[in-house]
């Protein structure tokens, strides 16, 4: 499934660089978003087979930094190609070739579970074996996901996490230029700094979850959303014309905090649904996250048009607070669902 999604994404990028028609741009862009979404659930499922729940937050957070590294690499690659005089289309063709090569590599060499690699199964208390798991029906898996209050709460919280994340990511350069008077060239570098801070923040959030909160990711998420709101307010109060380093630090602070929940939601979903339904739980949480693009896209545009950038930043802070409250409702939840299954 992951191979098909990545291969189709590579194809969409290839086709995107081969056309000049607006309608085809839109079609390839939408299909590309859909096929990229096919990557997270299979990875989440595989990781639960290879990594013990007590270590999942730390190790899965490291894995989750891959898209931030990818974003930085894409920005650097595209800037480099354009600087060397290549046409913009190469910014899609080169990543297409890279994605296609990785897709083939995954198909040939990635093993879904230790058993498939000829190794003993991971020993998890109260977990079913791979043979028993294969006999579960779709209804059994749906019960593990949709009958779990914590998964519903984190899925709803993911809606607000993604609003803030994509709000900063998609609107960041425009906001920096129009609201703070920062040139687009420097704004682009600040967004790269935002992504780099996200990498560090993601790993830190996973480490804190395992070492301090003993695998209870919702607690880390609640604190991350609180600080994201504070950094959003800080950016709002920053006067126009303030030194760029101040704006950069505030933006990096927001990136450091918001990407922790973005990673941990997948980890909490996988642990709560157990390895039997980790992919389905992440698919559900992911749907809620991507539904937020209607707000982070059209909604933010409406707020900015009618109320200005100050109100937009305040709305980011408000969405972060709502997400924090939803995580607080799940504060007392167990670290995983394996104990619940045994009762």
C-alpha positions as CSV (number, residue, x, y, z in Angstrom):
1,X,0.0,0.0,0.0
2,X,2.8,2.4,0.9
3,X,4.7,1.5,-2.3
4,X,1.6,2.2,-4.5
5,X,1.0,5.5,-2.8
6,X,4.6,6.7,-3.1
7,X,4.8,5.5,-6.7
8,X,1.6,7.3,-7.6
9,X,2.9,10.5,-5.9
10,X,6.1,10.3,-8.0
11,X,3.9,10.0,-11.1
12,X,1.8,13.0,-10.1
13,X,4.9,15.1,-9.7
14,X,6.3,14.0,-13.0
15,X,3.0,14.9,-14.7
16,X,2.8,18.2,-12.9
17,X,6.1,19.2,-14.4
18,X,4.9,18.2,-17.9
19,X,1.8,20.4,-18.1
20,X,0.9,24.1,-18.3
21,X,-2.9,23.8,-18.0
22,X,-4.5,25.1,-14.8
23,X,-7.1,22.4,-14.6
24,X,-4.4,19.7,-14.9
25,X,-2.3,21.5,-12.2
26,X,-5.3,21.2,-9.9
27,X,-6.0,17.6,-10.7
28,X,-2.4,16.4,-10.2
29,X,-2.1,18.5,-7.0
30,X,-5.2,17.0,-5.5
31,X,-4.3,13.4,-6.5
32,X,-0.8,14.0,-5.2
33,X,-2.2,15.0,-1.8
34,X,-4.3,11.9,-1.7
35,X,-1.5,9.5,-2.6
36,X,0.9,11.1,-0.1
37,X,-1.7,10.5,2.6
38,X,-1.3,6.8,1.9
39,X,2.1,6.7,3.6
40,X,1.4,7.4,7.2
41,X,-1.0,4.6,8.2
42,X,1.2,1.8,6.8
43,X,4.2,3.2,8.5
44,X,2.4,3.5,11.9
45,X,1.2,-0.1,11.6
46,X,4.7,-1.4,10.8
47,X,6.4,0.6,13.6
48,X,4.0,-0.9,16.2
49,X,5.2,-4.4,15.1
50,X,8.9,-3.5,15.4
51,X,9.0,-1.1,18.5
52,X,7.8,-1.8,22.0
53,X,5.0,0.7,23.3
54,X,7.4,1.9,26.0
55,X,9.8,3.2,23.4
56,X,7.4,4.1,20.6
57,X,7.1,7.8,21.4
58,X,10.9,8.4,21.2
59,X,11.6,6.3,18.2
60,X,8.5,7.1,16.2
61,X,9.2,10.8,16.8
62,X,12.6,10.4,15.2
63,X,10.9,8.7,12.2
64,X,8.3,11.5,12.1
65,X,11.0,14.1,11.5
66,X,11.4,12.7,8.0
67,X,8.8,15.0,6.4
68,X,10.5,18.0,8.0
69,X,13.8,17.0,6.6
70,X,12.0,16.4,3.3
71,X,10.5,19.9,3.4
72,X,13.9,21.5,4.0
73,X,15.5,19.3,1.3
74,X,12.8,20.2,-1.2
75,X,13.2,24.0,-0.5
76,X,17.0,23.7,-0.8
77,X,16.8,21.5,-3.9
78,X,14.3,23.8,-5.7
79,X,16.3,26.9,-4.8
80,X,19.5,25.3,-6.0
81,X,18.0,24.2,-9.3
82,X,16.5,27.6,-10.0
83,X,19.8,29.3,-9.1
84,X,21.6,27.1,-11.6
85,X,19.3,28.2,-14.3
86,X,17.1,25.1,-14.5
87,X,13.4,25.5,-15.5
88,X,10.9,25.3,-12.6
89,X,9.7,22.0,-13.9
90,X,12.9,20.3,-12.7
91,X,11.7,21.2,-9.1
92,X,9.0,18.5,-9.7
93,X,10.9,16.1,-12.0
94,X,13.9,15.5,-9.7
95,X,11.8,14.8,-6.5
96,X,9.7,12.5,-8.7
97,X,12.7,10.4,-9.6
98,X,13.9,10.3,-6.0
99,X,10.4,9.3,-4.8
100,X,10.1,6.6,-7.4
101,X,13.5,5.1,-6.5
102,X,12.6,5.0,-2.8
103,X,9.2,3.4,-3.6
104,X,11.0,0.5,-5.4
105,X,13.5,0.2,-2.5
106,X,10.6,0.0,0.1
107,X,8.8,-2.6,-2.0
108,X,11.9,-4.8,-2.3
109,X,13.5,-4.5,1.2
110,X,11.0,-3.2,3.9
111,X,9.6,-5.9,6.1
112,X,6.2,-5.4,7.7
113,X,7.0,-7.3,10.9
114,X,9.9,-9.2,12.6
115,X,8.2,-12.5,11.6
116,X,8.4,-11.5,7.9
117,X,12.1,-10.9,8.4
118,X,12.6,-14.3,10.0
119,X,12.8,-12.9,13.6
120,X,10.7,-13.6,16.7
121,X,7.7,-11.5,17.3
122,X,8.0,-8.5,19.6
123,X,6.9,-9.5,23.1
124,X,4.1,-7.1,24.4
125,X,2.1,-8.0,27.4
126,X,-1.6,-8.7,26.6
127,X,-0.9,-8.3,22.8
128,X,-2.2,-10.9,20.4
129,X,0.2,-12.7,18.1
130,X,0.4,-11.9,14.4
131,X,-1.5,-15.0,13.6
132,X,-4.4,-14.1,16.0
133,X,-4.3,-10.5,14.7
134,X,-4.8,-11.7,11.1
135,X,-8.1,-13.4,12.1
136,X,-9.6,-10.2,13.4
137,X,-12.5,-8.9,11.4
138,X,-13.0,-5.3,10.2
139,X,-15.7,-4.9,12.8
140,X,-13.3,-6.0,15.6
141,X,-10.7,-3.4,14.4
142,X,-13.4,-0.7,14.1
143,X,-14.4,-1.4,17.7
144,X,-10.8,-0.9,18.9
145,X,-10.8,2.5,17.1
146,X,-14.2,4.0,17.3
147,X,-15.1,2.5,20.7
148,X,-12.1,4.3,22.2
149,X,-12.8,7.7,23.8
150,X,-9.2,8.8,23.7
151,X,-8.9,8.2,20.0
152,X,-11.9,10.4,19.4
153,X,-10.4,13.2,21.5
154,X,-7.0,13.1,19.8
155,X,-8.6,12.9,16.4
156,X,-10.7,16.1,17.1
157,X,-7.6,17.7,18.6
158,X,-5.7,16.9,15.4
159,X,-8.1,19.1,13.5
160,X,-6.9,22.1,15.5
161,X,-3.2,21.0,15.5
162,X,-3.3,21.0,11.7
163,X,-5.0,24.3,11.4
164,X,-2.1,25.9,13.4
165,X,0.6,23.9,11.7
166,X,-0.6,24.6,8.1
167,X,-1.6,28.1,9.1
168,X,2.1,29.0,9.9
169,X,3.5,26.9,7.1
170,X,1.2,28.0,4.2
171,X,0.6,31.6,5.3
172,X,4.0,32.2,6.9
173,X,5.8,34.0,4.1
174,X,2.8,36.2,3.2
175,X,2.2,37.0,6.9
176,X,5.9,37.9,7.4
177,X,5.9,40.2,4.4
178,X,2.5,42.0,4.8
179,X,2.3,42.1,8.6
180,X,5.9,42.4,9.7
181,X,7.5,44.0,6.6
182,X,10.0,41.1,6.1
183,X,11.1,40.5,2.5
184,X,10.0,37.3,0.9
185,X,13.6,36.1,0.5
186,X,14.3,36.3,4.2
187,X,10.8,35.0,5.0
188,X,11.6,31.8,3.1
189,X,14.7,31.3,5.2
190,X,12.7,31.9,8.3
191,X,10.3,29.1,7.2
192,X,13.3,26.8,6.8
193,X,14.2,27.7,10.4
194,X,10.6,26.9,11.4
195,X,11.0,23.4,9.9
196,X,14.4,22.9,11.5
197,X,13.0,23.8,14.9
198,X,10.2,21.4,14.2
199,X,12.7,18.6,13.8
200,X,14.2,19.2,17.2
201,X,10.8,19.8,18.8
202,X,9.4,16.5,17.5
203,X,12.3,14.4,18.9
204,X,12.2,16.3,22.2
205,X,8.4,15.7,22.5
206,X,8.9,12.0,22.0
207,X,11.7,11.8,24.5
208,X,9.7,13.7,27.1
209,X,6.7,11.5,26.5
210,X,8.7,8.3,27.2
211,X,11.0,9.5,30.0
212,X,8.8,11.9,31.9
213,X,5.1,11.0,31.2
214,X,5.8,7.3,30.8
215,X,4.3,7.0,27.3
216,X,1.3,9.3,27.9
217,X,1.6,11.4,24.8
218,X,-1.6,13.4,25.4
219,X,0.1,15.1,28.4
220,X,3.0,16.3,26.3
221,X,0.6,17.4,23.6
222,X,-1.4,19.6,26.1
223,X,1.8,21.5,27.1
224,X,2.9,21.8,23.5
225,X,-0.4,23.4,22.5
226,X,-0.2,25.8,25.5
227,X,3.2,27.1,24.4
228,X,2.2,27.2,20.8
229,X,-0.6,29.6,21.8
230,X,1.9,31.7,23.8
231,X,4.3,31.9,20.8
232,X,1.4,32.9,18.6
233,X,0.5,35.7,21.0
234,X,4.2,36.8,21.2
235,X,4.3,37.0,17.4
236,X,1.2,39.2,17.4
237,X,2.7,41.6,20.0
238,X,6.0,41.8,18.1
239,X,6.1,45.4,16.6
240,X,6.5,45.8,12.9
241,X,10.1,46.6,12.1
242,X,11.4,44.6,15.1
243,X,14.8,42.8,14.5
244,X,14.4,39.8,12.3
245,X,16.1,37.6,14.8
246,X,13.2,38.2,17.3
247,X,10.6,37.2,14.7
248,X,12.7,34.2,13.7
249,X,12.9,33.0,17.3
250,X,9.2,33.3,17.9
251,X,8.5,31.5,14.6
252,X,11.0,28.7,15.6
253,X,9.3,28.5,19.0
254,X,5.9,27.9,17.3
255,X,7.5,25.2,15.0
256,X,9.3,23.6,17.9
257,X,6.0,23.2,19.8
258,X,3.3,22.5,17.1
259,X,5.1,19.6,15.5
260,X,5.3,17.6,18.8
261,X,1.5,17.0,18.9
262,X,1.5,16.4,15.1
263,X,3.8,13.4,15.7
264,X,2.5,12.3,19.0
265,X,-1.1,12.0,17.9
266,X,-0.1,9.2,15.5
267,X,1.9,7.5,18.3
268,X,-1.0,7.8,20.8
269,X,-3.5,6.5,18.2
270,X,-1.2,3.5,17.4
271,X,-0.7,2.7,21.1
272,X,-4.4,3.1,22.0
273,X,-5.7,1.0,19.1
274,X,-2.8,-1.5,19.6
275,X,-0.9,-3.0,16.7
276,X,-4.1,-4.8,15.5
277,X,-5.8,-1.5,14.4
278,X,-3.0,1.1,14.4
279,X,-3.3,1.8,10.7
280,X,-7.1,2.4,11.0
281,X,-6.7,4.7,14.0
282,X,-4.1,6.8,12.2
283,X,-6.2,6.9,9.1
284,X,-9.1,8.3,11.2
285,X,-6.9,10.9,13.0
286,X,-5.3,11.8,9.7
287,X,-8.7,12.5,8.0
288,X,-9.6,14.8,10.9
289,X,-6.3,16.6,10.4
290,X,-6.6,17.1,6.7
291,X,-10.2,18.2,7.0
292,X,-8.7,21.2,8.8
293,X,-7.3,22.6,5.5
294,X,-10.7,24.1,4.8
295,X,-10.1,26.3,7.9
296,X,-6.4,26.9,7.4
297,X,-6.9,27.7,3.8
298,X,-10.3,29.5,3.2
299,X,-11.0,30.2,6.8
300,X,-7.7,32.0,7.4
301,X,-8.1,34.0,4.2
302,X,-11.5,35.2,5.4
303,X,-10.2,36.2,8.8
304,X,-7.3,38.0,7.3
305,X,-9.4,39.8,4.7
306,X,-12.0,41.1,7.2
307,X,-10.0,41.5,10.4
308,X,-6.3,41.6,9.5
309,X,-3.2,39.6,10.3
310,X,-3.4,40.4,14.0
311,X,-6.8,38.7,14.3
312,X,-5.3,35.8,12.3
313,X,-2.5,35.2,14.8
314,X,-5.0,35.5,17.6
315,X,-7.1,32.8,15.9
316,X,-4.0,30.5,15.7
317,X,-3.6,31.0,19.5
318,X,-7.3,30.3,20.0
319,X,-7.2,27.1,17.9
320,X,-4.1,25.9,19.9
321,X,-6.0,26.5,23.2
322,X,-9.0,24.4,21.9
323,X,-6.6,21.6,21.0
324,X,-5.0,21.8,24.5
325,X,-8.4,21.5,26.2
326,X,-9.2,18.4,24.1
327,X,-5.9,16.8,25.1
328,X,-6.6,17.7,28.8
329,X,-9.9,15.7,28.6
330,X,-7.7,12.6,27.9
331,X,-5.1,13.4,30.6
332,X,-5.9,10.4,32.7
333,X,-5.8,7.8,29.9
334,X,-3.5,4.8,30.0
335,X,-0.4,4.9,27.9
336,X,-1.7,2.2,25.6
337,X,-4.8,0.0,25.0
338,X,-3.2,-3.3,25.7
339,X,-4.2,-3.3,29.3
340,X,-7.8,-2.4,28.3
341,X,-8.0,-5.3,25.9
342,X,-7.1,-7.8,28.7
343,X,-9.9,-6.6,31.0
